[in-house]
Amino acid sequence: MSVLDALIPQVHGDDPERTSSLLESVADVATVTRGSVNDPEVIARVIPGHSIVVHLAAETGTGQSMYEIDRYVEANIGGTGKLLDFLTNGKHDVKRVVVASSRSIYGEGEYRRADGSIVYPPHRADSDLAAGIFEVRDPETGEILTPIPTRETAKLHPSSVYGITKQVQESLVMTVAPAIGIEPVSLRYQNVYGPGQSLKNPYTGILSIFSTLIGQGKEINVFEDGKESRDFVYIDDVVEATFLSATRTEAAGGIFNVGSGVATSVLEVVEALFAAFGQTVPTRVSGNYRLGDIRYNTADTTMLSERVGFTPQVGFREGVRRFVEWAKMEKIEDSGYERSLQEMSERNLFK
């Protein structure tokens, strides 16, 4: 098995060969090459001799993508294009490509009106958010909509540059791979968390961000009203779902949500972290908001279960306990979270 990773400082620190948890975790099972998926020579050196490619390479960060647009497009779309170009024109033994898509491609996802009909609402208006109206409203009637688990057949309308690039990544793989005799699989990961995720990267999600703040004894600023929710899925479950999707015949050609199927609010995240750490810090529900953020997101995972045979095993509370147990052993470093908010504020994306 081989791993190709750029080991960028934002994720792995300034000295990744010494500090990266990735290198330590795969040292005994894989050959690691430091390089970019945007480098055709590196791709041509790493891919031959492998029958399955799990394409996880991407810049991640919904907020950051809105002001580092070229970086995200070049890495996520450009890198996928270079990979597929080699698979089309180079010599290799690849039979299947599994691409990491994202829940972000759905935008707000699926909602239900009071009459039972399904609606895919547009992005929430700045004027509503500024007025403290955080719930998603029907674009036609103005009524508050009820979120429901989002199916793979839902409308795709991402609300960030990151989401757009993930949609294009998926489309490229699902279109090109079958044309060259390779089986494609797309996995729309929800909010993945667990030991090993970067605590240095301020764009990796609230579990990392809040854990660092707790470790530093700093205040947690809960955006909006704290009732916004996500589908958090533990890393061990994600690995199992990815393995099954990469190896099972039934997965070929499939597009699957990978999540827990359970909605967890930001306030519930804070409560679970406090319980796992055995300590609290000041918490402020501020009403601040980021343009492009969605309100709710939960995955319908029926298709993954029925076709691939996957059922998540780790509940959120247990997953947080395991994550915190690991995080407590890590060195507490400044993640640059405050700086990231300042950068978004300067561009009128954080209010």
N, C-alpha and C positions, 0 to 999 in steps of 0.2 A: 504494500500500500504506500502511496505517495501523497504528500500534502504540499500544495503550492500556496504560499501566503506572502503578502507584501509586508506584513508585520509593521504596519504604520504606527508611528509614535502615539497618535491620538488614542489608539486602542491598547497598544502593547508597551507604551513607555519609550523613553529615549534610548534605552539600551536593551532591546527585546531579546537579544541572544542570552542575556543574563537574567532578565526579569519576566519574560513572557511565560504565562502559565500554559499556553498552547504547546510550546516546545517541550516543556516538562511532561505534559500529559501524554504526548504521543511518541516520546523518545524511544520507547521499546517496541513500538508496533509499526512505525512509518518512517519513511525517509522524507525529511522536510527540506524543501527548496525555498529560499527567500527570493521572491521575484514577483513581478506584476503580471496579471492576466492580460494587460495591455501590451506585453512584450511578446511578439510572435515567436522569437527565438526561444524564449523560455517555455512557451506552450509546446513548441515542436520537440523540445528536449524532455518534457515531463510526461506528456500524454501517451506516447507509444508504449506498448506493453501492458496497458490497462484496458479492461473491457467495460468498466463502468466509470462515468464521470459524475460526481456530485458537485454541482456548480453553486457554491455558496459565496463566491467572490462578489463583494459589493461594498460601496460606501453606505453606511447606515446613519440615519438621523433626519427625521422629518423636518424639524425646525431648521437645522443647518443647511439642508438641501435648498431652502428657499432663498439663500443668499450666496451659496457656493455652487451655483447651477452648473457651470462648465465642469467642475470637478466630479459632480455626481453623474452627469451625463456621460462623460468620458470613461469613468470607471465602470459604471453599471451597464450602459448600453454599448459603449465602445469595446469594453472587455468581452462582453458576450458575443459581439460581432467577430472579434478576432478568434475566439474559441471556435465558433461555428465555421469560420473561414478555414481554419486548419482541419477541422473534421470533414469539411467538404473537399478540400484539395490535398491534404497531407496523407501520409501512410500511417495507419493505426489499426487497432483491433476493437475500437469502442462499439458496443452494441446498445448501450442505454445511457441517456443523459438525464439526470435528475436536477432540476433547476429550483433554487430557492426563490419562490415568489413571496408575496406578503399580503397580510390582511389590509394593508394600506391601499391596495388597488380598488377596494370597494368604496372608498370614501366613507360616507355615513352608513352604508349597508342597507339592510331591509328594515322597514317599519310598517306598522299596520294602522290604518285609520279605524275610527270608531265603528264604521260599517263593515269592517273585516277585510276591506280591499288592501292590497299591498302597494306601497309607494316607496320610491327611492328619492329622498329629499336632496336638494342641493346643499352646498356648504352653508353653514350658519352665517347670517349677516353680521357684520361688525357692529351695526347699530343695535341689534338685539343683544349681543354680548356685552356691549358697553352699558346697556340698560339693565344688565343682570338677568336677562332672559336667556338661560343656557339650554333649556330643553329644545328639542328639534320640532319645528312647526311645519305643518302641511303648506306647501307653496301656494296651493289654491285656496284653502279655507282659513289658514292661520291656526287651525286646531293643533294641540299638542299631540304628537304621534307616539305610539307605543313601539319600542324597539323589539325585534324578534331575532332569533339566530339567523345569521346570514348564510345562504346556500351558495354553492359554487355557480349556480345559474343566475345569480343576482347581477344587476347592472354594474358595470365597472365605471366608476367616475372618481378617480383619485383626487385628493385635495392638496397634494404637495408634489414638488418636483421628484422627491424620493419615490412616492407612489407611482408617478408616471413612468419613471425609469424601471420600476419593478414590473409594471404591466408590459412594457416593451420587452424586457428580458424574457418574460414568460412567452409572449407572442413570437419572439424570434425562435426560441427553442421549439415550441410546439408546431411552428410552421416549417422550419428548415430541417429538423431532425428526421421526420418521416420521409422527406423528399430524398434523403441520402441514405435511407435504410437503417436509421438509428431509432430506437424506441425512446420517445420523450415522456417524462413525468414532471408535472409541476406541483410543488407543495406550497400552499399559501399559509405560511407560518403565522401564527398569532403572536402574542407577546411572550417571547421565550425568555426564561430566566433560570438561574441556578449557578452552582459553583463554577468558577472559571470565567464568568463574564467580566468584562473590564470594569473596574471600579474607578479608573482614571478618565474614562470617556464620558463627558457630560451629556452625550446624546444616546446613551444606551438604555435609557428607561428609568422609571422612578424607583425601582427596587435598589438599583446601584446608587442612584443619586441620594435617596433618603438614607440608605445605610451609611454612606460616607458622612452625611450631615449628623446622623446620630452618633457616629464614632467621634466626630469633632465637637459634639455638644452644641451644635448650631440649630437655629430655628428652622423648622420645615414650613415652607410656604405652600399651602395647598391651593392650587388654582381653581377658578370657578367656585362652585359650592362644595366641591369634594365628592359629589355624587356621580361624576363621570366614571365610566367603567370600561374595563378591558377584559379580554380573555387571556389569562396568564397560564402558560403551559410549561411544565418543568422540563429541563434539558434532557433528563433520562428518557422521558416519554418522546421527546422530539427525535432523539437518536434512534429509538426503536422504530418510530414511524418512518423515519428516513431509510433505515436499513430495509424494512419490509418493502418500501416503495422502490428501492433500488434492486431488489432481488426477486420479488414475486412476479410471476408471469402475469397475474391478474391486474397488476398495476400499470402495465404498458399502455401508454397513450392517455393516462388519467390525469385529471386536475383535482387536487384534494385540499380541503382545509385541514390544517394540523393545529388543533387546539384542545382545550379541556372541555369546551362547551358550556363553561360556567362564567357568568359575569361577576367581576369583583370590582368594587368601587375604590377610588383613591383613599377615602377615609378608612375602608376596610384594610387596605394595604398598610396604612400607617399603624392601625391597631395591631395587625399581625406582626409587624416589625418590632413594635414596642414589646410585645409579649415574648418574641423570640430573643431579643437582646436583653430583656429583663431590665430595661431602663427606658425613660422617656426624655424628650426634649420639648421645648415650647413649640406649639403648632398653631399656625394662623391660617384660617380659611379666608383668603384675601379677595377673591373675586377677580384676580388677575386672569388673563387668558392669552392664548397664542392663536393667532390667525392660522387657519389650516388644520387645527386640531379637530378631531371628531368627538362626538359626545359619548356614544356607546359603541361597543363592538363585542359581539359574541359569535362564535363560529358554529354552524351546523356541521357536525362531524359524521353524520350518518353515512355518507358515501365512503369515507375512509374505513369505517368500521365494516360495512357490508362487503366492500370489494377487496380490501387488503387485510381485513381481520385485525385491525388495531383498535384498542381501547386504552385510554390514558389510565395510569395506575397511581399517580402521585397527586393527592389533593393539595390545594393551595397552602393550607396551614402547615402541612408536613413539608412541602417544598420550601416554604419560607424558613422553617426550622433548619433544614439542611443547608440552605443558602447562607443563613446567618452564622451557623456553626463554622462554615468555611470562611466567611467574610471576617470573622473575629480573628482569624489567624493571619490575615493579610495586613500589610503595612498601610496605615491611613495616609493618603496623599491628597493634596488639593486636586479636585477633579476639574476645576475650571468652570464649575456650574454657574457661579455668579457672572463670570465673564461671558459665558454663552448667552445668558439672559440679557446682558448689556448689549451684546452684538445684535440680538434680535430687536431689542428696544430701539436702538439707533436706526433700524430699518423699518420701524413702525409695524413689526410683526408680533411684538409682545407688549401688552397693555395692562 
